[in-house]
Amino acid sequence: MKIKYDLENCYGINKLDYEFDFNGKHIIIVHSPNGTMKTSLCKTTQDLIDNKNSQDLIDSSKITKRNIPVNGNTATSNQLQVFNN
């Protein structure tokens, strides 16, 4: 499974264009220092799961773009899960 993130202005993420490749894996853990978008990525993914609009909390006038296809197709809420610690 491949999950592509094409985001703009989502909870402090100015722009992100990255594809996670789960082929041969069951889980991917994102581990990085504070302030490197982990929580913003989780909030944006959870918005998709909950069928809510994502937003930029710093400047609400910015246009938000959230495109998260799974294997090249529009993601559905039952394909994704967010675990918060």
N, C-alpha and C positions, 0 to 999 in steps of 0.2 A: 504494500500500500504506500502511496505517496500523497503527502498533504502539502499543498503549496500555499504560502501566505503572500498575498499581494495587498499590502495595507498602506494607507496614508491617513495621518491625523487621527489615530486611535489611541486615546489615553496616553498621550505623550510620545507615541511612535510616529515620528515624522514620515518615514518611508521604510518599508520592509518588503523585500522581494526575495523569498527563500523557500526552498522545497526540502521538506524532511522526507527521507527515504526509509520506510519501515520494511522494505523487502528483506526477508530473512531475520527480522527482529520482531519482538512482541511489544517492546516499549522503548521510548527514547526519553532520557532524562536531560533536561536543560539545567545546567549548573553554571552559574557565573556570579561575579560580584554584584553587590547592591547597585541599583541604578542603571542596569543594562537591559531593561524592558521585559523581564520575566513576568512580572505581575501584569503589565499592560498586555502582553501576549495572552495570558490566561483570561483576563477580563474580556478581551476581544473574542476569544474562542467561546467563552461562556455566553456572551451575547448572542452568538450564532446559535448555540444550543437552545437558548431561551427565546429565540426569535425576537430579539430586541436590537434596536439600532445601537451601534457603537458611536462614540463621540470623542472629541478632544476636550478634556476638562480644563485645560489652560486657556484655550481660545475657542469658544463655542461657535464663532463665525467661520471657522475653517471647515471646508467640505471634507467629509470623511469618506474614505474608500475602503471597503472590506470585501475582498474576494478570496475565499478559502476553498478551492476545489480539492476533492479527494479522487485520486486516479483520473484527473482531468475532467471530472463531472462535478456539478454543484453538490456541495456537502449537505448531508442531512443531519439532524440533531442526534440520531442514533449511531452515527459513525464516529463521533468525537466524545471525549470525556476529559474533564479537567480535575486534577487532584491538587488541592491546596494544602500546604503544610502550615 
